[in-house]
């Protein structure tokens, strides 16, 4: 509905001139939650130099995510936009986005996904062997290396990437994605910008070497993308390949690390759930891991969904309003931004009973049918739903299967396990654990 006559703006404040409420948004993890409690399901603010409307709940998610290119287009904070790059799929619009999404999907189609299982298993086993030798460890840092090594191996064919200069540069780049975009040598953004230049140069070397070698038996994402063409027969340029590979590495590393760390933490806190996961695994121990076998692990699927509901790796999303419209009786003005809440929807007591409780049974066949559309939006929705969601689900499942079958872990005392939300949720003290083989 686009009629906005006599409509009013949502409640809220735009804050200080220019900076608005940006500092509060960056420094207060409960920024949106507090204002939703004060104003309701919709409020206005101003962050990153733009007036922004915040909404939450299934109806709001559905409204924003199903009106792409009609009322809304994708919008990220300026720091994120600059650091992702102009050619990134995450930033592309309209028909270009659709063409590129279709092309890049070749990396995530079922046949390609099935081909990733062996590498994921091998690297998971290697890391677990090393964690047993370490006995006690700060797990989050290790998990970052683990997911980065898998992403680099499967996307660009690089071994041991976390221990190279590429791994360090990637961490600095990620840390600047949500920052104030002042490009000076000592700022978080400035350091991230220099790291981006280094990363792109390294990725270009890999691309050019791959093109020169012309290896037909290499089956990683880079080879697929180098050889892929769209419906018009056009291939990706080197400049676009670099941005697309960079965003794939981010998607296959940052958010997955958060999700896997949350699984580890919640299993340590809920041994009764872990026991049920282990009991289910007894039925599959003699079978090789395949997409079909993994699909049959229904309780594990419920557990992982509940992990992603309770601690979604991405707390929300941004769009720009391109056509004035209205929602819940309020005007959404053209030119403003809008942010929809994933985390807040997942914690909405009108959507989920006892939302702060870890309860995998809520995703059982008997209960899941009662949830409204767009109430579970860990991977977004609509035409911009996360293109790599099956890759993420596969890696989470393989990791969970290996750990549940063969290993045990417990939280070490005297640590802060509260979550820092940016850039993705992770424990304050890095999740310190004692790790061993199951006896």
C-alpha positions as CSV (number, residue, x, y, z in Angstrom):
1,X,0.0,0.0,0.0
2,X,1.6,3.3,-1.0
3,X,-1.0,5.8,0.1
4,X,0.5,8.0,2.8
5,X,-1.9,10.9,3.0
6,X,-2.3,12.1,6.6
7,X,0.2,9.5,7.8
8,X,2.7,10.4,10.5
9,X,6.3,9.4,10.9
10,X,7.1,6.7,13.5
11,X,7.9,7.8,17.0
12,X,11.5,8.2,18.1
13,X,14.3,10.8,17.8
14,X,16.9,11.6,15.1
15,X,19.5,12.5,17.7
16,X,22.4,14.9,17.1
17,X,23.0,16.7,13.8
18,X,24.9,14.5,11.3
19,X,26.0,11.7,13.6
20,X,22.4,11.2,14.9
21,X,22.5,8.2,17.3
22,X,25.4,6.4,15.5
23,X,27.6,6.2,18.6
24,X,24.8,4.7,20.7
25,X,24.0,2.2,17.9
26,X,27.7,1.1,17.7
27,X,28.3,0.9,21.4
28,X,25.1,-0.4,22.9
29,X,24.1,-3.9,21.9
30,X,20.6,-3.3,23.2
31,X,20.1,-0.1,21.1
32,X,17.1,-1.3,19.1
33,X,15.7,-3.4,21.9
34,X,15.5,-0.5,24.3
35,X,13.8,1.7,21.8
36,X,11.3,-0.9,20.7
37,X,10.4,-1.3,24.4
38,X,9.9,2.4,24.6
39,X,8.1,3.1,21.2
40,X,6.8,-0.3,20.1
41,X,7.4,-2.4,17.0
42,X,8.4,0.6,14.8
43,X,10.5,3.7,15.6
44,X,12.7,6.2,13.9
45,X,16.4,7.2,14.5
46,X,19.4,8.4,12.6
47,X,22.5,6.4,12.2
48,X,25.5,6.5,9.8
49,X,24.3,9.9,8.6
50,X,20.9,8.8,7.4
51,X,17.4,8.8,9.0
52,X,16.5,5.2,9.7
53,X,13.3,3.4,10.6
54,X,13.6,0.2,12.8
55,X,11.0,-2.5,12.6
56,X,10.7,-6.0,14.1
57,X,8.4,-9.0,14.0
58,X,7.3,-11.5,11.3
59,X,4.9,-9.0,9.6
60,X,7.7,-6.4,9.4
61,X,10.2,-8.9,8.0
62,X,7.7,-10.1,5.4
63,X,6.9,-6.5,4.3
64,X,10.5,-5.5,3.9
65,X,11.9,-8.8,2.4
66,X,9.1,-9.3,-0.1
67,X,9.0,-5.8,-1.6
68,X,12.6,-5.8,-2.9
69,X,13.0,-3.4,-5.8
70,X,9.4,-2.1,-5.3
71,X,9.7,-0.2,-2.0
72,X,13.2,-1.2,-0.9
73,X,16.7,-1.9,-2.2
74,X,19.6,-3.3,-0.2
75,X,21.5,-0.8,1.9
76,X,24.5,-1.3,4.1
77,X,26.3,1.2,6.3
78,X,29.0,3.3,4.4
79,X,31.9,1.4,6.0
80,X,30.4,-1.9,4.9
81,X,29.7,-0.7,1.4
82,X,33.2,0.6,0.9
83,X,34.9,-2.5,2.3
84,X,32.7,-5.1,0.5
85,X,33.3,-3.4,-2.9
86,X,31.1,-2.3,-5.8
87,X,31.0,-5.7,-7.4
88,X,29.9,-7.6,-4.3
89,X,26.8,-9.6,-4.7
90,X,25.6,-8.3,-1.3
91,X,25.4,-4.7,-2.8
92,X,24.2,-5.4,-6.4
93,X,20.7,-4.4,-7.4
94,X,17.9,-5.3,-9.7
95,X,18.6,-7.4,-12.8
96,X,22.3,-7.3,-12.3
97,X,21.8,-8.9,-8.9
98,X,19.5,-11.6,-10.3
99,X,22.0,-12.5,-13.0
100,X,25.0,-12.6,-10.7
101,X,23.1,-14.5,-8.0
102,X,22.1,-17.2,-10.6
103,X,25.7,-17.4,-11.8
104,X,27.2,-17.6,-8.3
105,X,24.6,-20.2,-7.2
106,X,26.6,-22.7,-9.2
107,X,29.0,-22.7,-6.2
108,X,26.1,-23.8,-3.9
109,X,24.0,-26.1,-6.0
110,X,23.5,-29.6,-4.5
111,X,26.2,-31.3,-6.7
112,X,28.8,-28.7,-5.7
113,X,27.7,-28.9,-2.0
114,X,28.1,-32.7,-2.0
115,X,31.6,-32.3,-3.4
116,X,32.6,-30.2,-0.3
117,X,31.8,-33.0,2.3
118,X,35.2,-34.8,2.0
119,X,37.2,-31.6,2.6
120,X,35.0,-30.5,5.4
121,X,35.4,-33.9,7.1
122,X,39.1,-34.0,6.7
123,X,39.7,-30.5,8.1
124,X,37.3,-31.0,11.0
125,X,39.2,-34.2,11.9
126,X,42.5,-32.5,11.7
127,X,41.4,-29.6,13.9
128,X,39.8,-32.0,16.5
129,X,43.1,-34.0,16.7
130,X,45.0,-30.9,17.4
131,X,42.4,-29.7,20.1
132,X,42.8,-33.1,21.8
133,X,46.6,-32.5,22.0
134,X,46.0,-28.9,23.3
135,X,43.7,-30.2,26.1
136,X,42.6,-26.6,27.1
137,X,42.1,-23.9,24.6
138,X,40.4,-20.6,23.8
139,X,38.0,-22.1,21.3
140,X,36.6,-19.1,19.5
141,X,40.0,-18.2,18.0
142,X,40.5,-21.8,16.9
143,X,37.1,-21.9,15.3
144,X,37.9,-18.7,13.4
145,X,40.9,-20.5,11.9
146,X,38.9,-23.6,11.2
147,X,36.2,-21.9,9.2
148,X,38.6,-19.7,7.4
149,X,40.7,-22.7,6.4
150,X,37.6,-24.5,5.1
151,X,36.4,-21.4,3.2
152,X,39.8,-20.8,1.6
153,X,40.3,-24.4,0.7
154,X,36.9,-24.8,-0.9
155,X,36.6,-21.3,-2.5
156,X,40.2,-20.7,-3.7
157,X,42.0,-23.9,-3.2
158,X,44.4,-22.6,-0.6
159,X,45.7,-24.8,2.3
160,X,46.5,-23.4,5.8
161,X,45.3,-19.9,4.9
162,X,44.6,-19.0,8.6
163,X,48.3,-19.2,9.3
164,X,49.4,-17.0,6.4
165,X,49.4,-13.2,6.0
166,X,46.1,-13.5,4.2
167,X,44.4,-14.7,7.5
168,X,45.7,-11.8,9.5
169,X,44.7,-9.3,6.9
170,X,41.2,-10.8,6.7
171,X,40.7,-10.4,10.5
172,X,41.6,-6.7,10.3
173,X,39.3,-6.2,7.3
174,X,36.4,-7.9,9.1
175,X,36.9,-5.7,12.2
176,X,36.3,-2.6,10.1
177,X,33.2,-3.6,8.3
178,X,30.9,-1.9,10.9
179,X,32.9,1.3,11.8
180,X,32.9,5.0,11.3
181,X,34.3,5.3,7.7
182,X,37.2,7.7,8.4
183,X,40.1,6.5,6.3
184,X,43.1,7.4,8.4
185,X,46.0,5.0,9.2
186,X,45.2,4.7,12.9
187,X,41.4,4.2,12.5
188,X,39.7,0.8,12.4
189,X,38.3,1.6,9.0
190,X,41.7,2.9,7.7
191,X,43.4,-0.4,8.8
192,X,40.6,-2.4,7.2
193,X,40.8,-0.5,4.0
194,X,44.5,-1.2,3.7
195,X,43.8,-4.9,4.4
196,X,41.2,-5.0,1.7
197,X,43.8,-3.8,-0.8
198,X,46.2,-6.5,0.3
199,X,43.5,-9.2,0.1
200,X,42.4,-8.2,-3.4
201,X,46.0,-8.3,-4.6
202,X,46.4,-11.8,-3.1
203,X,43.1,-13.0,-4.6
204,X,44.1,-11.6,-8.0
205,X,47.4,-13.5,-7.9
206,X,45.4,-16.7,-7.2
207,X,43.0,-16.0,-10.0
208,X,45.7,-15.2,-12.6
209,X,47.7,-18.3,-11.6
210,X,44.5,-20.4,-11.9
211,X,43.8,-19.0,-15.4
212,X,47.3,-19.6,-16.5
213,X,47.4,-23.2,-15.2
214,X,44.0,-23.9,-16.8
215,X,43.5,-26.9,-14.6
216,X,40.3,-28.9,-15.5
217,X,40.4,-31.2,-12.5
218,X,40.2,-28.4,-9.8
219,X,36.7,-28.3,-8.4
220,X,36.7,-25.4,-6.0
221,X,34.4,-22.4,-6.2
222,X,37.0,-20.2,-7.9
223,X,37.3,-22.6,-10.9
224,X,33.5,-22.8,-11.1
225,X,33.3,-19.0,-11.1
226,X,36.1,-18.5,-13.6
227,X,34.4,-20.8,-16.1
228,X,30.8,-19.7,-15.3
229,X,28.9,-17.5,-17.8
230,X,25.5,-15.9,-17.4
231,X,22.5,-16.3,-19.7
232,X,24.0,-13.8,-22.2
233,X,27.3,-15.7,-22.3
234,X,29.2,-13.1,-20.2
235,X,31.9,-14.2,-17.7
236,X,33.0,-12.4,-14.6
237,X,35.8,-9.9,-15.0
238,X,38.8,-10.2,-12.7
239,X,37.7,-7.1,-10.8
240,X,34.3,-8.7,-10.1
241,X,35.8,-12.1,-9.3
242,X,37.9,-10.5,-6.6
243,X,34.9,-8.8,-4.9
244,X,32.8,-11.9,-5.2
245,X,35.4,-14.2,-3.8
246,X,36.0,-11.8,-0.9
247,X,32.3,-11.7,0.1
248,X,32.2,-15.5,-0.2
249,X,35.1,-15.8,2.2
250,X,33.3,-13.5,4.6
251,X,30.0,-15.4,4.4
252,X,31.8,-18.7,4.7
253,X,33.8,-17.7,7.7
254,X,32.6,-14.9,9.9
255,X,28.9,-15.9,10.4
256,X,29.7,-19.6,10.5
257,X,32.3,-19.1,13.2
258,X,29.7,-17.4,15.3
259,X,27.1,-20.1,14.7
260,X,29.5,-23.0,15.4
261,X,30.8,-21.3,18.6
262,X,27.2,-20.8,19.8
263,X,26.5,-24.5,19.2
264,X,29.6,-25.4,21.3
265,X,28.6,-23.1,24.1
266,X,24.9,-24.2,24.2
267,X,25.8,-27.9,24.1
268,X,28.2,-27.4,27.1
269,X,25.3,-25.6,28.9
270,X,22.7,-28.2,28.0
271,X,24.2,-31.7,28.4
272,X,20.7,-33.2,28.2
273,X,20.3,-31.9,24.6
274,X,23.8,-33.1,23.7
275,X,22.9,-36.6,25.0
276,X,19.9,-36.7,22.7
277,X,22.1,-35.6,19.8
278,X,24.6,-38.4,20.6
279,X,21.8,-40.9,20.9
280,X,20.6,-40.1,17.5
281,X,24.1,-40.4,16.1
282,X,24.3,-44.0,17.2
283,X,21.9,-44.8,14.3
284,X,24.3,-43.4,11.7
285,X,27.8,-44.2,13.0
286,X,28.4,-46.9,10.4
287,X,27.2,-44.9,7.5
288,X,29.3,-42.4,5.4
289,X,28.3,-38.8,5.7
290,X,26.3,-37.9,2.6
291,X,23.7,-35.2,2.0
292,X,21.0,-37.9,2.3
293,X,22.4,-39.3,5.6
294,X,22.7,-35.8,7.1
295,X,19.1,-35.1,6.1
296,X,17.9,-38.0,8.2
297,X,19.4,-36.5,11.4
298,X,16.1,-34.8,12.3
299,X,16.9,-34.0,16.0
300,X,20.3,-32.5,15.1
301,X,18.4,-30.3,12.6
302,X,16.1,-29.1,15.4
303,X,19.1,-28.3,17.6
304,X,21.0,-26.3,14.9
305,X,17.8,-24.4,14.1
306,X,17.4,-23.5,17.7
307,X,21.0,-22.4,18.0
308,X,20.5,-20.1,15.0
309,X,17.2,-18.8,16.4
310,X,18.6,-18.0,19.9
311,X,21.9,-16.6,18.6
312,X,21.5,-15.5,15.0
313,X,24.9,-14.6,13.5
314,X,23.4,-11.5,11.9
315,X,21.2,-9.4,14.1
316,X,19.3,-7.6,11.4
317,X,19.4,-6.1,7.9
318,X,19.3,-2.7,6.2
319,X,17.4,-1.5,3.2
320,X,16.9,1.9,1.5
321,X,13.3,3.1,0.9
322,X,13.0,3.9,-2.8
323,X,9.3,4.6,-2.9
324,X,7.3,6.3,-0.1
325,X,5.0,3.7,1.5
326,X,3.3,3.0,4.8
327,X,3.5,0.2,7.4
328,X,1.3,-0.1,10.5
329,X,-0.2,3.3,9.9
330,X,3.2,5.1,9.7
331,X,4.8,6.7,6.7
332,X,8.1,5.3,5.5
333,X,9.6,8.2,3.5
334,X,11.5,7.7,0.2
335,X,15.2,8.2,0.8
336,X,15.2,7.0,4.4
337,X,16.7,3.7,5.4
338,X,14.9,0.9,7.1
339,X,16.3,-1.9,9.4
340,X,14.5,-5.1,10.1
341,X,15.3,-7.1,13.3
342,X,16.3,-10.7,13.0
343,X,17.4,-11.2,16.6
344,X,14.5,-9.2,18.0
345,X,12.0,-11.3,16.0
346,X,13.6,-14.5,17.3
347,X,13.3,-13.2,20.9
348,X,9.7,-11.9,20.5
349,X,7.5,-13.5,23.1
350,X,4.5,-13.0,20.8
351,X,6.2,-15.3,18.3
352,X,8.0,-17.8,20.4
353,X,7.0,-19.2,23.8
354,X,9.8,-18.6,26.4
355,X,12.0,-17.1,23.7
356,X,15.1,-16.9,25.9
357,X,15.0,-20.6,26.6
358,X,17.1,-23.0,24.6
359,X,14.4,-25.5,23.4
360,X,15.1,-27.5,20.2
361,X,11.7,-29.2,20.6
362,X,10.1,-25.9,19.4
363,X,11.2,-27.0,15.9
364,X,9.7,-30.5,16.2
365,X,7.1,-31.3,13.5
366,X,4.3,-31.0,16.0
367,X,5.2,-27.4,17.0
368,X,6.9,-25.8,14.0
369,X,3.7,-25.7,11.9
370,X,2.3,-23.0,14.3
371,X,4.9,-20.4,13.4
372,X,4.1,-17.5,11.1
373,X,6.0,-16.9,7.9
374,X,9.2,-14.9,8.4
375,X,9.4,-15.6,12.1
376,X,12.7,-17.5,11.6
377,X,14.9,-15.3,9.4
378,X,18.4,-16.4,10.2
379,X,19.2,-16.5,6.5
380,X,17.0,-13.6,5.5
381,X,14.2,-14.1,3.0
382,X,12.7,-13.2,-0.3
383,X,14.9,-12.8,-3.4
384,X,18.0,-11.9,-1.3
385,X,17.8,-14.9,1.0
386,X,21.4,-16.1,1.9
387,X,22.7,-17.8,-1.2
388,X,25.1,-19.9,0.9
389,X,22.7,-21.2,3.5
390,X,23.1,-24.8,2.4
391,X,26.8,-24.5,2.6
392,X,26.5,-23.1,6.1
393,X,24.1,-25.8,7.2
394,X,26.3,-28.5,5.8
395,X,29.4,-27.2,7.6
396,X,27.5,-26.8,10.9
397,X,26.1,-30.4,10.6
398,X,29.5,-32.0,9.8
399,X,31.1,-30.2,12.7
400,X,28.3,-31.1,15.1
401,X,28.3,-34.8,14.0
402,X,32.1,-35.2,14.5
403,X,32.1,-33.5,17.9
404,X,29.0,-35.3,19.2
405,X,30.2,-38.8,18.1
406,X,33.8,-38.6,19.3
407,X,34.6,-35.7,21.6
408,X,33.7,-34.1,24.9
409,X,34.2,-30.6,26.1
410,X,33.5,-28.5,29.2
411,X,33.7,-24.8,30.0
412,X,36.6,-23.7,32.1
413,X,35.7,-21.7,35.2
414,X,36.1,-18.0,35.8
415,X,35.3,-16.7,32.3
416,X,32.8,-14.3,30.8
417,X,30.6,-16.1,28.3
418,X,28.4,-13.1,27.6
419,X,28.2,-12.3,23.9
420,X,29.8,-9.3,22.1
421,X,27.4,-8.7,19.2
422,X,29.6,-7.0,16.6
423,X,30.6,-8.0,14.0
424,X,29.0,-11.3,14.9
425,X,28.0,-12.6,18.3
426,X,31.0,-14.2,20.2
427,X,31.8,-14.8,23.9
428,X,33.7,-12.0,25.7
429,X,36.5,-14.4,26.8
430,X,36.7,-16.4,23.7
431,X,35.0,-19.6,25.0
432,X,37.8,-21.3,27.0
433,X,37.2,-25.1,27.3
434,X,38.8,-28.4,28.2
435,X,38.6,-30.7,25.2
436,X,39.1,-34.5,25.0
437,X,38.1,-37.6,23.2
438,X,35.0,-39.4,24.4
439,X,35.8,-42.2,26.8
